[in-house]
Amino acid sequence: MLMSRDYTEFKERLHTIDEKIKKADDINKSLSDNRNAYREFASSIDIDFSVLLTAFDFYVPALLIDIYTFCEQLFKKFIYNILDAEIDELDNKHVYKFIKYQLPENKFSPDVKIKSINSQFKKYLFMDENEIDRITLLKIPQNEDLFRSYDKLIEHRHKYAHRGINSGFDLDLIKDGFKVAEFLLNEVININNFFTERVRLQEIIEEIREKQKKLKENSEKYETKRAINAMAEKIRTLAIDGINVLKKINTDSVLLQNLNNSLTELSKMDLRNKVEINLSILEKNKM
């Protein structure tokens, strides 16, 4: 069991980034709808219109850096928290010194791409033998595009930091990256403060995924309505369990709402329906 931690600071920072994204949207829309008015404004204050556009253009890279910095500092804090590595938390000061030597605060910069985050979970989180092998970020097919956009955002940030150029990112990519940052905060809080429930949720998702896979890959074993309904009933029960777990943890992100929506659809399967209807529900709500 991990010590409960307060991540209010990160919630507030995320809210600030969200407000900035909304303002960037407002600027883009206003510039698109009132381009001539902005030209006149630039002329009235005796600057070239291109200078005004350049000033606007700096807003999106600032958001790119904000999201990256948020995620990096979030996971740095998370790792220190699960190691109880803050000063005076460890009775053994020698262990404290060792941790600070291995993960110096002024140099430690965790890689926050999706695959690397999963590697860090494996590296730092101890799992009991009766639990899942390791914790990974909760992933469902509906969210895969957002994860890819987020990883691209991280790559663009590195290129921008090293070369100072926009290598292809825009406000839409920033919005996708923000949704994942929001989800990552949920994951950090849930793993840190609701460890048992978070482990159970991953177990449920993996069990549903395995059963859905069996239905698809061993279709010859599930040719009758009775066989299909038996599996659908097991999935429906697991989906209900998953919804109940979600009610106990942090779910204020689009990605976890997507998960909740899929589990809700699976939980509503009516075994009196034609087989094709439930198979379609299972296909649309893959885990």
Contacts in CASP RR format, 6 or more apart in sequence:
PFRMAT RR
TARGET T0000
AUTHOR 0000-0000-0000
METHOD contacts of the structure
MODEL  1
MLMSRDYTEFKERLHTIDEKIKKADDINKSLSDNRNAYREFASSIDIDFS
VLLTAFDFYVPALLIDIYTFCEQLFKKFIYNILDAEIDELDNKHVYKFIK
YQLPENKFSPDVKIKSINSQFKKYLFMDENEIDRITLLKIPQNEDLFRSY
DKLIEHRHKYAHRGINSGFDLDLIKDGFKVAEFLLNEVININNFFTERVR
LQEIIEEIREKQKKLKENSEKYETKRAINAMAEKIRTLAIDGINVLKKIN
TDSVLLQNLNNSLTELSKMDLRNKVEINLSILEKNKM
1 195 0 8 1.000
1 196 0 8 1.000
2 81 0 8 1.000
2 82 0 8 1.000
2 191 0 8 1.000
2 192 0 8 1.000
2 193 0 8 1.000
2 195 0 8 1.000
3 81 0 8 1.000
3 84 0 8 1.000
4 192 0 8 1.000
4 193 0 8 1.000
5 81 0 8 1.000
5 189 0 8 1.000
5 192 0 8 1.000
5 193 0 8 1.000
7 74 0 8 1.000
7 77 0 8 1.000
7 185 0 8 1.000
7 188 0 8 1.000
7 189 0 8 1.000
7 192 0 8 1.000
10 70 0 8 1.000
10 73 0 8 1.000
10 74 0 8 1.000
10 77 0 8 1.000
10 185 0 8 1.000
10 188 0 8 1.000
11 185 0 8 1.000
13 70 0 8 1.000
14 70 0 8 1.000
14 181 0 8 1.000
14 182 0 8 1.000
14 185 0 8 1.000
17 63 0 8 1.000
17 66 0 8 1.000
17 67 0 8 1.000
17 70 0 8 1.000
17 178 0 8 1.000
17 181 0 8 1.000
18 178 0 8 1.000
20 59 0 8 1.000
20 62 0 8 1.000
20 63 0 8 1.000
20 66 0 8 1.000
21 63 0 8 1.000
21 171 0 8 1.000
21 174 0 8 1.000
21 175 0 8 1.000
21 178 0 8 1.000
23 59 0 8 1.000
24 59 0 8 1.000
24 60 0 8 1.000
24 63 0 8 1.000
24 171 0 8 1.000
24 174 0 8 1.000
25 171 0 8 1.000
27 56 0 8 1.000
27 59 0 8 1.000
28 171 0 8 1.000
31 38 0 8 1.000
31 53 0 8 1.000
31 56 0 8 1.000
38 49 0 8 1.000
38 52 0 8 1.000
39 49 0 8 1.000
41 52 0 8 1.000
42 48 0 8 1.000
42 49 0 8 1.000
42 51 0 8 1.000
42 52 0 8 1.000
43 49 0 8 1.000
57 166 0 8 1.000
60 166 0 8 1.000
60 169 0 8 1.000
60 170 0 8 1.000
60 171 0 8 1.000
60 174 0 8 1.000
61 160 0 8 1.000
61 166 0 8 1.000
61 169 0 8 1.000
63 171 0 8 1.000
63 174 0 8 1.000
64 153 0 8 1.000
64 156 0 8 1.000
64 157 0 8 1.000
64 160 0 8 1.000
64 169 0 8 1.000
64 174 0 8 1.000
65 157 0 8 1.000
65 160 0 8 1.000
65 161 0 8 1.000
67 153 0 8 1.000
67 157 0 8 1.000
67 174 0 8 1.000
67 177 0 8 1.000
67 178 0 8 1.000
67 181 0 8 1.000
68 112 0 8 1.000
68 153 0 8 1.000
68 154 0 8 1.000
68 157 0 8 1.000
70 181 0 8 1.000
71 112 0 8 1.000
71 154 0 8 1.000
71 181 0 8 1.000
71 184 0 8 1.000
72 109 0 8 1.000
72 110 0 8 1.000
72 112 0 8 1.000
74 181 0 8 1.000
74 184 0 8 1.000
74 185 0 8 1.000
74 188 0 8 1.000
75 110 0 8 1.000
75 112 0 8 1.000
75 117 0 8 1.000
75 120 0 8 1.000
75 184 0 8 1.000
75 188 0 8 1.000
76 105 0 8 1.000
76 108 0 8 1.000
76 109 0 8 1.000
76 110 0 8 1.000
78 188 0 8 1.000
78 191 0 8 1.000
78 192 0 8 1.000
79 85 0 8 1.000
79 103 0 8 1.000
79 110 0 8 1.000
79 120 0 8 1.000
79 124 0 8 1.000
80 86 0 8 1.000
80 103 0 8 1.000
81 192 0 8 1.000
82 124 0 8 1.000
82 125 0 8 1.000
82 192 0 8 1.000
83 99 0 8 1.000
83 103 0 8 1.000
83 124 0 8 1.000
84 90 0 8 1.000
85 96 0 8 1.000
85 99 0 8 1.000
85 100 0 8 1.000
85 103 0 8 1.000
87 96 0 8 1.000
89 96 0 8 1.000
90 96 0 8 1.000
90 99 0 8 1.000
110 116 0 8 1.000
110 120 0 8 1.000
111 117 0 8 1.000
111 120 0 8 1.000
112 154 0 8 1.000
112 184 0 8 1.000
113 151 0 8 1.000
113 154 0 8 1.000
114 137 0 8 1.000
114 147 0 8 1.000
114 150 0 8 1.000
114 151 0 8 1.000
117 137 0 8 1.000
117 184 0 8 1.000
118 136 0 8 1.000
118 137 0 8 1.000
121 134 0 8 1.000
121 135 0 8 1.000
121 136 0 8 1.000
121 137 0 8 1.000
121 191 0 8 1.000
122 134 0 8 1.000
122 135 0 8 1.000
125 134 0 8 1.000
125 135 0 8 1.000
125 191 0 8 1.000
127 133 0 8 1.000
127 134 0 8 1.000
127 135 0 8 1.000
127 199 0 8 1.000
131 199 0 8 1.000
132 199 0 8 1.000
132 202 0 8 1.000
132 203 0 8 1.000
132 206 0 8 1.000
135 191 0 8 1.000
135 198 0 8 1.000
135 199 0 8 1.000
135 202 0 8 1.000
136 202 0 8 1.000
137 184 0 8 1.000
137 187 0 8 1.000
138 187 0 8 1.000
138 201 0 8 1.000
138 202 0 8 1.000
138 205 0 8 1.000
138 255 0 8 1.000
138 256 0 8 1.000
138 259 0 8 1.000
139 147 0 8 1.000
140 205 0 8 1.000
140 258 0 8 1.000
140 259 0 8 1.000
140 262 0 8 1.000
140 286 0 8 1.000
140 287 0 8 1.000
141 286 0 8 1.000
142 258 0 8 1.000
142 262 0 8 1.000
143 183 0 8 1.000
143 255 0 8 1.000
143 258 0 8 1.000
143 259 0 8 1.000
145 176 0 8 1.000
146 176 0 8 1.000
146 177 0 8 1.000
146 179 0 8 1.000
146 180 0 8 1.000
146 254 0 8 1.000
146 255 0 8 1.000
147 180 0 8 1.000
149 173 0 8 1.000
149 176 0 8 1.000
149 177 0 8 1.000
149 180 0 8 1.000
150 176 0 8 1.000
150 177 0 8 1.000
150 180 0 8 1.000
150 181 0 8 1.000
152 169 0 8 1.000
152 173 0 8 1.000
153 169 0 8 1.000
153 173 0 8 1.000
153 174 0 8 1.000
153 176 0 8 1.000
153 177 0 8 1.000
155 167 0 8 1.000
156 166 0 8 1.000
156 167 0 8 1.000
156 168 0 8 1.000
156 169 0 8 1.000
156 173 0 8 1.000
159 165 0 8 1.000
159 167 0 8 1.000
160 166 0 8 1.000
160 167 0 8 1.000
160 169 0 8 1.000
179 253 0 8 1.000
179 254 0 8 1.000
179 255 0 8 1.000
180 255 0 8 1.000
182 252 0 8 1.000
182 253 0 8 1.000
182 254 0 8 1.000
182 255 0 8 1.000
183 253 0 8 1.000
183 254 0 8 1.000
183 255 0 8 1.000
183 256 0 8 1.000
185 250 0 8 1.000
185 253 0 8 1.000
186 249 0 8 1.000
186 250 0 8 1.000
186 251 0 8 1.000
186 252 0 8 1.000
186 253 0 8 1.000
186 255 0 8 1.000
186 256 0 8 1.000
187 198 0 8 1.000
189 249 0 8 1.000
189 250 0 8 1.000
190 197 0 8 1.000
190 198 0 8 1.000
190 201 0 8 1.000
190 249 0 8 1.000
190 250 0 8 1.000
191 198 0 8 1.000
194 248 0 8 1.000
194 249 0 8 1.000
194 250 0 8 1.000
197 245 0 8 1.000
197 248 0 8 1.000
197 249 0 8 1.000
198 249 0 8 1.000
200 241 0 8 1.000
200 242 0 8 1.000
200 245 0 8 1.000
201 242 0 8 1.000
201 245 0 8 1.000
201 246 0 8 1.000
201 249 0 8 1.000
204 238 0 8 1.000
204 239 0 8 1.000
204 241 0 8 1.000
204 242 0 8 1.000
204 245 0 8 1.000
205 242 0 8 1.000
205 259 0 8 1.000
205 287 0 8 1.000
206 287 0 8 1.000
207 238 0 8 1.000
208 235 0 8 1.000
208 238 0 8 1.000
208 239 0 8 1.000
208 266 0 8 1.000
208 287 0 8 1.000
209 286 0 8 1.000
209 287 0 8 1.000
211 231 0 8 1.000
211 234 0 8 1.000
211 235 0 8 1.000
211 238 0 8 1.000
212 235 0 8 1.000
212 282 0 8 1.000
212 286 0 8 1.000
212 287 0 8 1.000
214 221 0 8 1.000
214 222 0 8 1.000
214 231 0 8 1.000
215 222 0 8 1.000
215 228 0 8 1.000
215 231 0 8 1.000
215 279 0 8 1.000
215 282 0 8 1.000
221 227 0 8 1.000
222 228 0 8 1.000
222 231 0 8 1.000
225 275 0 8 1.000
228 275 0 8 1.000
228 278 0 8 1.000
228 279 0 8 1.000
229 271 0 8 1.000
229 275 0 8 1.000
229 278 0 8 1.000
232 269 0 8 1.000
232 271 0 8 1.000
232 278 0 8 1.000
232 282 0 8 1.000
233 271 0 8 1.000
235 266 0 8 1.000
235 269 0 8 1.000
235 282 0 8 1.000
236 266 0 8 1.000
236 267 0 8 1.000
236 269 0 8 1.000
236 271 0 8 1.000
238 266 0 8 1.000
239 263 0 8 1.000
239 264 0 8 1.000
239 266 0 8 1.000
239 267 0 8 1.000
240 263 0 8 1.000
240 267 0 8 1.000
242 263 0 8 1.000
243 260 0 8 1.000
243 263 0 8 1.000
243 264 0 8 1.000
243 267 0 8 1.000
246 256 0 8 1.000
246 259 0 8 1.000
246 260 0 8 1.000
246 263 0 8 1.000
250 256 0 8 1.000
251 257 0 8 1.000
251 260 0 8 1.000
262 285 0 8 1.000
262 286 0 8 1.000
262 287 0 8 1.000
263 285 0 8 1.000
265 281 0 8 1.000
265 284 0 8 1.000
265 285 0 8 1.000
266 281 0 8 1.000
266 282 0 8 1.000
266 285 0 8 1.000
269 278 0 8 1.000
269 281 0 8 1.000
269 282 0 8 1.000
270 277 0 8 1.000
270 278 0 8 1.000
271 278 0 8 1.000
END
